[in-house]
Amino acid sequence: MQPTISIPQDWEYPRFIFGQRTQQGIVIGLEYKPANTQLAHEYGNSWRYTVLPDKHSDEVHHYSEDQLQTLSIAEIQQQLQAEIDEHQQQIKVLQQQLTAIGGSNDG
């Protein structure tokens, strides 16, 4: 069963979703500023997004909806391929370490 998030009917739907890759990084949080609140008065009545610019960073940035920019399909494919390549390199290193200590997959 997929987890669901309910958004009140009088709120706008967010333009970005959890885990979405943007030019600024990966969306890891969403926050809504409801109309007629101090937060909406200060930041505007819309969604704000918490973005992790780099998976190796402990730093996050906050953006309003109009500050985030989507990636093209080619840019997303390039990022995913780079991650796959990085993981494959890590697997090779681990396999070399296993071989070096005399491990085998033969049982």
PyRosetta script that sets phi, psi and omega in degrees:
from pyrosetta import init, pose_from_sequence

init()
pose = pose_from_sequence("MQPTISIPQDWEYPRFIFGQRTQQGIVIGLEYKPANTQLAHEYGNSWRYTVLPDKHSDEVHHYSEDQLQTLSIAEIQQQLQAEIDEHQQQIKVLQQQLTAIGGSNDG")
pose.set_psi(1, 127.5)
pose.set_omega(1, 179.1)
pose.set_phi(2, -77.5)
pose.set_psi(2, 134.6)
pose.set_omega(2, 175.3)
pose.set_phi(3, -67.2)
pose.set_psi(3, 147.7)
pose.set_omega(3, 179.7)
pose.set_phi(4, -124.5)
pose.set_psi(4, 154.6)
pose.set_omega(4, 175.5)
pose.set_phi(5, -121.4)
pose.set_psi(5, 126.8)
pose.set_omega(5, 179.1)
pose.set_phi(6, -94.9)
pose.set_psi(6, 133.8)
pose.set_omega(6, 177.9)
pose.set_phi(7, -114.5)
pose.set_psi(7, 127.4)
pose.set_omega(7, 179.8)
pose.set_phi(8, -53.6)
pose.set_psi(8, 146.8)
pose.set_omega(8, -175.2)
pose.set_phi(9, -60.7)
pose.set_psi(9, -29.5)
pose.set_omega(9, -177.3)
pose.set_phi(10, -87.8)
pose.set_psi(10, 4.3)
pose.set_omega(10, 175.8)
pose.set_phi(11, -98.1)
pose.set_psi(11, 147.8)
pose.set_omega(11, 172.9)
pose.set_phi(12, -73.5)
pose.set_psi(12, 151.6)
pose.set_omega(12, 175.6)
pose.set_phi(13, -77.4)
pose.set_psi(13, 145.5)
pose.set_omega(13, 179.4)
pose.set_phi(14, -69.0)
pose.set_psi(14, 149.2)
pose.set_omega(14, 178.5)
pose.set_phi(15, -79.5)
pose.set_psi(15, -28.4)
pose.set_omega(15, -178.6)
pose.set_phi(16, -117.9)
pose.set_psi(16, 157.3)
pose.set_omega(16, -178.0)
pose.set_phi(17, -122.6)
pose.set_psi(17, 166.0)
pose.set_omega(17, 176.7)
pose.set_phi(18, -56.5)
pose.set_psi(18, 134.3)
pose.set_omega(18, 176.7)
pose.set_phi(19, 83.3)
pose.set_psi(19, -5.3)
pose.set_omega(19, -179.3)
pose.set_phi(20, -70.7)
pose.set_psi(20, 137.1)
pose.set_omega(20, 177.6)
pose.set_phi(21, -86.4)
pose.set_psi(21, 132.0)
pose.set_omega(21, 177.4)
pose.set_phi(22, -127.8)
pose.set_psi(22, 174.2)
pose.set_omega(22, 177.9)
pose.set_phi(23, -64.3)
pose.set_psi(23, -24.2)
pose.set_omega(23, -179.2)
pose.set_phi(24, -88.2)
pose.set_psi(24, -16.5)
pose.set_omega(24, -178.4)
pose.set_phi(25, 142.3)
pose.set_psi(25, -160.5)
pose.set_omega(25, -177.8)
pose.set_phi(26, -100.2)
pose.set_psi(26, 132.0)
pose.set_omega(26, 179.8)
pose.set_phi(27, -71.6)
pose.set_psi(27, 120.7)
pose.set_omega(27, 179.2)
pose.set_phi(28, -118.6)
pose.set_psi(28, -2.8)
pose.set_omega(28, 179.0)
pose.set_phi(29, -159.6)
pose.set_psi(29, 150.9)
pose.set_omega(29, 177.5)
pose.set_phi(30, -131.1)
pose.set_psi(30, 144.0)
pose.set_omega(30, 177.6)
pose.set_phi(31, -143.6)
pose.set_psi(31, 132.0)
pose.set_omega(31, -179.0)
pose.set_phi(32, -104.7)
pose.set_psi(32, 138.4)
pose.set_omega(32, 175.9)
pose.set_phi(33, -105.4)
pose.set_psi(33, 95.8)
pose.set_omega(33, -177.2)
pose.set_phi(34, -64.0)
pose.set_psi(34, 148.0)
pose.set_omega(34, 178.0)
pose.set_phi(35, -58.0)
pose.set_psi(35, 154.1)
pose.set_omega(35, 176.4)
pose.set_phi(36, 63.4)
pose.set_psi(36, 31.2)
pose.set_omega(36, 173.9)
pose.set_phi(37, -123.1)
pose.set_psi(37, 162.3)
pose.set_omega(37, 179.0)
pose.set_phi(38, -61.7)
pose.set_psi(38, -38.6)
pose.set_omega(38, 179.3)
pose.set_phi(39, -62.0)
pose.set_psi(39, -42.6)
pose.set_omega(39, 178.8)
pose.set_phi(40, -65.7)
pose.set_psi(40, -38.1)
pose.set_omega(40, 178.3)
pose.set_phi(41, -63.2)
pose.set_psi(41, -40.1)
pose.set_omega(41, -177.5)
pose.set_phi(42, -78.1)
pose.set_psi(42, -42.5)
pose.set_omega(42, -173.1)
pose.set_phi(43, -110.4)
pose.set_psi(43, -10.6)
pose.set_omega(43, -174.6)
pose.set_phi(44, 99.0)
pose.set_psi(44, 150.8)
pose.set_omega(44, -177.3)
pose.set_phi(45, -84.7)
pose.set_psi(45, 88.3)
pose.set_omega(45, 179.9)
pose.set_phi(46, -168.4)
pose.set_psi(46, -174.2)
pose.set_omega(46, 177.0)
pose.set_phi(47, -83.4)
pose.set_psi(47, 145.9)
pose.set_omega(47, 169.1)
pose.set_phi(48, -121.3)
pose.set_psi(48, 145.3)
pose.set_omega(48, -173.2)
pose.set_phi(49, -120.5)
pose.set_psi(49, 138.5)
pose.set_omega(49, 172.6)
pose.set_phi(50, -97.3)
pose.set_psi(50, 126.5)
pose.set_omega(50, -173.3)
pose.set_phi(51, -125.0)
pose.set_psi(51, 134.0)
pose.set_omega(51, 174.2)
pose.set_phi(52, -95.0)
pose.set_psi(52, 109.5)
pose.set_omega(52, -174.9)
pose.set_phi(53, -69.4)
pose.set_psi(53, -27.2)
pose.set_omega(53, -176.8)
pose.set_phi(54, -150.6)
pose.set_psi(54, 131.3)
pose.set_omega(54, -175.5)
pose.set_phi(55, -65.9)
pose.set_psi(55, -13.2)
pose.set_omega(55, 178.5)
pose.set_phi(56, -96.8)
pose.set_psi(56, 8.3)
pose.set_omega(56, -177.3)
pose.set_phi(57, -106.3)
pose.set_psi(57, 151.9)
pose.set_omega(57, 173.4)
pose.set_phi(58, -104.0)
pose.set_psi(58, 12.8)
pose.set_omega(58, -177.0)
pose.set_phi(59, -102.6)
pose.set_psi(59, 138.8)
pose.set_omega(59, 175.1)
pose.set_phi(60, -123.9)
pose.set_psi(60, 159.4)
pose.set_omega(60, 177.5)
pose.set_phi(61, -127.1)
pose.set_psi(61, 155.4)
pose.set_omega(61, -179.2)
pose.set_phi(62, -117.3)
pose.set_psi(62, 134.8)
pose.set_omega(62, -177.2)
pose.set_phi(63, -135.1)
pose.set_psi(63, 147.6)
pose.set_omega(63, 169.2)
pose.set_phi(64, -82.8)
pose.set_psi(64, 167.1)
pose.set_omega(64, -175.0)
pose.set_phi(65, -57.7)
pose.set_psi(65, -38.8)
pose.set_omega(65, -177.6)
pose.set_phi(66, -77.2)
pose.set_psi(66, -7.7)
pose.set_omega(66, 178.4)
pose.set_phi(67, -91.0)
pose.set_psi(67, -20.5)
pose.set_omega(67, -179.9)
pose.set_phi(68, -84.9)
pose.set_psi(68, 143.6)
pose.set_omega(68, 179.0)
pose.set_phi(69, -124.4)
pose.set_psi(69, 135.6)
pose.set_omega(69, -179.3)
pose.set_phi(70, -74.0)
pose.set_psi(70, 161.6)
pose.set_omega(70, 175.0)
pose.set_phi(71, -100.0)
pose.set_psi(71, 153.2)
pose.set_omega(71, 173.9)
pose.set_phi(72, -75.7)
pose.set_psi(72, 163.9)
pose.set_omega(72, 176.8)
pose.set_phi(73, -57.3)
pose.set_psi(73, -42.1)
pose.set_omega(73, -179.6)
pose.set_phi(74, -62.4)
pose.set_psi(74, -39.0)
pose.set_omega(74, 179.6)
pose.set_phi(75, -68.0)
pose.set_psi(75, -40.1)
pose.set_omega(75, 177.7)
pose.set_phi(76, -64.6)
pose.set_psi(76, -44.8)
pose.set_omega(76, 178.5)
pose.set_phi(77, -60.0)
pose.set_psi(77, -41.0)
pose.set_omega(77, 179.3)
pose.set_phi(78, -63.3)
pose.set_psi(78, -44.1)
pose.set_omega(78, 178.6)
pose.set_phi(79, -63.6)
pose.set_psi(79, -44.5)
pose.set_omega(79, -179.5)
pose.set_phi(80, -64.5)
pose.set_psi(80, -41.6)
pose.set_omega(80, 179.1)
pose.set_phi(81, -64.1)
pose.set_psi(81, -38.7)
pose.set_omega(81, 177.6)
pose.set_phi(82, -62.6)
pose.set_psi(82, -40.6)
pose.set_omega(82, 177.5)
pose.set_phi(83, -66.1)
pose.set_psi(83, -41.4)
pose.set_omega(83, 177.5)
pose.set_phi(84, -61.1)
pose.set_psi(84, -46.0)
pose.set_omega(84, 179.5)
pose.set_phi(85, -60.0)
pose.set_psi(85, -41.6)
pose.set_omega(85, 179.2)
pose.set_phi(86, -62.5)
pose.set_psi(86, -44.6)
pose.set_omega(86, 179.4)
pose.set_phi(87, -65.9)
pose.set_psi(87, -39.2)
pose.set_omega(87, 178.3)
pose.set_phi(88, -63.7)
pose.set_psi(88, -37.8)
pose.set_omega(88, 177.3)
pose.set_phi(89, -65.5)
pose.set_psi(89, -40.7)
pose.set_omega(89, 177.9)
pose.set_phi(90, -63.3)
pose.set_psi(90, -39.0)
pose.set_omega(90, 178.0)
pose.set_phi(91, -62.7)
pose.set_psi(91, -43.4)
pose.set_omega(91, 178.8)
pose.set_phi(92, -59.7)
pose.set_psi(92, -43.7)
pose.set_omega(92, 179.9)
pose.set_phi(93, -62.8)
pose.set_psi(93, -44.8)
pose.set_omega(93, 179.3)
pose.set_phi(94, -64.1)
pose.set_psi(94, -39.3)
pose.set_omega(94, 177.7)
pose.set_phi(95, -64.5)
pose.set_psi(95, -38.8)
pose.set_omega(95, 177.1)
pose.set_phi(96, -64.5)
pose.set_psi(96, -40.7)
pose.set_omega(96, 178.2)
pose.set_phi(97, -64.5)
pose.set_psi(97, -40.7)
pose.set_omega(97, 179.1)
pose.set_phi(98, -63.6)
pose.set_psi(98, -44.4)
pose.set_omega(98, 177.9)
pose.set_phi(99, -61.9)
pose.set_psi(99, -41.3)
pose.set_omega(99, -177.6)
pose.set_phi(100, -63.6)
pose.set_psi(100, -29.7)
pose.set_omega(100, -179.4)
pose.set_phi(101, -94.3)
pose.set_psi(101, 5.9)
pose.set_omega(101, 175.0)
pose.set_phi(102, 85.8)
pose.set_psi(102, 15.2)
pose.set_omega(102, 178.0)
pose.set_phi(103, -76.9)
pose.set_psi(103, 156.9)
pose.set_omega(103, 175.2)
pose.set_phi(104, -146.0)
pose.set_psi(104, 163.9)
pose.set_omega(104, 178.6)
pose.set_phi(105, -96.2)
pose.set_psi(105, 7.6)
pose.set_omega(105, -175.5)
pose.set_phi(106, -77.8)
pose.set_psi(106, -16.7)
pose.set_omega(106, 177.9)
pose.set_phi(107, 93.7)
pose.dump_pdb("model.pdb")
